[in-house]
Amino acid sequence: MRPSHLFLGSQQDNIADMVMKGRQRTGMGNGEKNRNAKLTINQVLEIRRLRKDGMTQEALGQMFGVYHTAIGMILRGKTWKHVEESV
């Protein structure tokens, strides 16, 4: 162990040190910029349109290959909230 690089401080001091040294995790990005995204912006818009036409969340999930809970989160604006429908 090399304790010479350690110093006493609060959590806030620790976070500030991490940021200053560039060791924080960067955001994964929204929507398609997230490497884990399963859907595209066009698919999200289509999901919203089909739901308005009466398709169930379960059917939409099967159609787009995601869980119905993911569809619900899109529809409630919990995810993909940066995607706005064109009028």
C-alpha positions, -999 to +999 in steps of 0.1 A: +000+000+000+010+036-007-009+059+017+011+089+007-015+097-020-044+097+004-058+126+023-085+133+049-117+149+035-154+147+032-174+130+005-178+164-012-139+168-011-136+133-026-160+140-054-143+174-062-109+156-063-123+129-086-138+155-110-105+176-109-086+145-119-110+135-146-120+102-130-157+105-130-180+084-152-193+103-181-229+100-192-238+073-215-259+095-237-295+098-246-314+076-270-294+063-299-262+078-284-265+052-256-246+021-266-272+000-249-302+015-267-325-011-283-346+014-302-341+042-326-358+076-326-380+066-355-391+035-336-400+056-305-421+079-326-438+049-342-445+033-307-462+065-296-482+067-328-493+031-326-503+034-289-525+064-298-541+042-324-550+017-296-522-009-297-514-024-263-481-020-246-476-058-246-482-059-284-458-030-289-432-047-268-434-078-289-434-059-321-402-039-312-384-066-292-385-049-258-404-055-226-438-039-222-424-020-192-399-003-215-428+007-237-446+021-207-416+041-197-414+057-231-451+065-231-449+081-196-419+101-206-394+084-182-372+074-211-367+090-246-381+122-232-358+142-255-377+129-285-405+152-294-432+144-319-435+167-349-468+185-352 
